[in-house]
Amino acid sequence: MLVAVDANALFSIALGRAAFRVIRDGRVEIATTLATVQEVKQHLDEVAGKYHIRPGIVGGRLEALDVKTYGRRKYRNRMAEATRRIGW
C-alpha cells in the first residue's frame, strides 16, 4: 500500500515510532513531496534533540527508507483535482 505523508509523519517515522516499524517491515510504502523531505532534513537535528536521540541515528533511519519523492512538476497537473477532493 502506498501512503502519502507530510512532514509530521516523516518525523515520526525517522524517530523510530511505530510507523517506522510498519514501513521497515514492508507493509507500507511512503510517498511525499521533495519540499517535505527538504523541510524534514532541515529540522531533523532539532527534532532529534527534543527526543534525546542522536541526529545521526534519526537521519540514518530517514535515509534508509525508500521514500518515493515527487517534485512539483510531477504532480502540478493534478493539483486542481486534489484540491477539489479535499474540499479547499
N, C-alpha and C positions, 0 to 999 in steps of 0.2 A: 504494500500500500504506500502510495506517495502522499506525503503531508506537507503542506506549505507552512512555514514557521516564520515568526517575527523575531526580533532581537531578544525579547524576554525568554522565549523558548530556547533559542540558541545558547543564551547564558546558562539556563537551567541544565541543558544537555552537557555543556562544557564543564559545568561544576560537578558532574557525575551523579546528578539526581536520577530518579527512576527512569526518566525519559532517555537518559544516556544508555541505560541497560537494555531498553527496548530496541533502540536503534542499533546498538552494538550487536545484539543478537540477530539482527537482520529482519526483524518483523516489520519494521517501518523504514522507508526511505524518506529523506527530508529534502525539501527544495526551498529556496529563498532567493531574494534579490542580491545582486552584487553590493548594493548600498547597505543592505542589512549586515552582510558579512563584514564590510568595512567598519561599520559602526561598532559591531561586537569586538573586533580586533582592537579598535581604538580604545575601548574601555575595559578590556579584559583584565589588565593588571589591577585596576581599581576594584573591580568586582571580586576578583580572586582574593585580594587583601581583606575585603569585608568578611569573607568566609574562612579566613586564615588558611588558604590553600596557596601553595607556591604557584606563581603565574606560569611557570614552565609546564607544570602538570596540566593546568587548565588549557593552556594553548596547545599542548600536545593532544589532548582529547579532541579539541576542535579540529585540529589538522588531520587527525585520524579518521574523522567522519567523512563519508563520501557524500558531501552536500552538493546537490545539484544547484548550481548558481546561475541565475539568469540576469543578464544586463538589460537595460531599458529597451534596447532595440528588439529584444526577443519577445517582450510582452506588450509593447506600446500599442499594438493594433488591437489588443484585447481589453484595454483599459475601460472603454465605454461599456462593454458588456459586463465586466467585473463590477463597475460602479453601479450599474443597473441592478445587478443581482444582490448586492449588499445594501441597496436602498439609500445610497448617498444622495 
